[in-house]
């Protein structure tokens, strides 16, 4: 699975609508692609009752490509360090340190579609 390349950003816009305007949050690519366009990733009509939550959710989604790449890099470094510590005879310490599963790579597998997201 290949996602739309980041970075992404949140763009707030309004469009004319019957009885006034509609407010929209759009996540789009920051830079234009090869055909001079920016891809829209997600669009969400604003709900005035949950505007703050909508905006916070969109900001988190827009950060997803960078978070994905940073987490993959961090996971690689942790695995390299853990192997070096195991080679130095500190395997039981490393296993205890990683026992909570927070760096088990499942988030990467989920992002890449290797495990179901629901």
C-alpha positions in Angstrom: 0.0 0.0 0.0 1.4 3.4 -0.9 0.0 6.5 0.7 0.0 10.0 -0.7 3.4 11.5 0.0 3.7 14.1 2.8 4.0 16.6 4.1 0.3 17.3 4.5 -1.4 20.4 5.9 -4.9 21.4 7.1 -6.6 24.0 5.0 -9.7 25.6 6.2 -12.1 26.9 3.6 -15.6 28.1 3.1 -17.9 27.5 0.1 -21.2 29.2 -0.7 -24.2 27.1 0.3 -27.9 27.5 0.5 -28.6 29.8 3.4 -25.0 31.0 3.9 -21.7 29.2 3.7 -20.3 25.8 4.6 -17.0 25.5 6.5 -14.7 22.7 5.5 -11.4 21.3 6.8 -9.3 19.8 4.0 -6.1 17.9 4.4 -4.0 18.4 1.3 -0.4 17.9 0.2 1.9 20.8 0.9 3.7 20.5 -2.3 2.3 20.1 -5.8 2.7 16.7 -7.4 4.2 16.1 -10.9 1.1 17.3 -12.7 1.0 20.6 -10.8 -1.8 19.6 -8.4 -2.1 19.0 -4.7 -4.0 15.9 -3.7 -6.7 16.2 -1.2 -6.3 13.5 1.5 -9.5 14.1 3.6 -12.2 16.6 3.5 -14.6 17.1 6.4 -17.5 19.5 6.6 -17.2 21.4 9.9 -19.7 20.6 12.6 -20.0 23.8 14.6 -20.8 21.8 17.7 -17.4 19.9 17.6 -15.3 22.4 15.7 -12.3 22.3 18.1 -12.2 18.4 18.1 -12.6 18.3 14.3 -9.7 20.7 13.9 -7.5 18.7 16.4 -8.3 15.4 14.6 -7.4 16.9 11.2 -4.1 18.3 12.6 -3.2 14.8 13.8 -4.1 13.3 10.5 -2.1 15.9 8.6 1.0 15.0 10.7 0.6 11.2 9.9 3.2 11.0 7.1 5.9 12.6 9.3 5.0 10.6 12.4 5.1 7.4 10.3 8.6 8.1 9.0 9.9 9.3 12.3 8.5 6.2 14.1 10.0 3.9 11.5 13.4 5.6 12.0 13.1 5.4 15.8 12.1 1.8 15.7 15.1 0.9 13.5 17.5 2.7 15.9 16.0 1.0 19.0 16.3 -2.4 17.3 19.9 -1.7 16.4 20.7 -0.6 19.9 18.8 -3.5 21.5 20.8 -6.0 19.4 24.1 -4.3 20.4 23.1 -4.5 24.1 22.1 -8.2 23.7 25.4 -8.9 22.1 27.1 -7.2 25.1 25.3 -9.7 27.5 22.5 -7.4 28.5 19.7 -9.4 26.9 17.6 -9.7 30.0 17.7 -6.0 30.6 16.7 -5.3 27.0 13.9 -7.8 27.2 12.6 -6.1 30.4 13.0 -2.7 28.8 10.9 -3.6 25.8 8.4 -5.8 27.6 5.6 -3.3 27.5 5.3 -3.8 23.7 5.2 -0.1 22.9 7.9 -0.5 20.3 6.7 -3.8 18.8 6.1 -2.4 15.3 2.4 -3.1 15.2 1.6 0.6 14.5 3.8 0.4 11.4 2.1 -2.9 10.3 -1.3 -1.2 10.8 -0.2 1.8 8.8 1.1 -0.4 6.0 -2.1 -2.5 5.9 -0.5 -5.6 7.2 -2.9 -5.9 10.1 -6.5 -4.8 10.1 -7.2 -1.4 11.5 -10.4 -2.4 13.3 
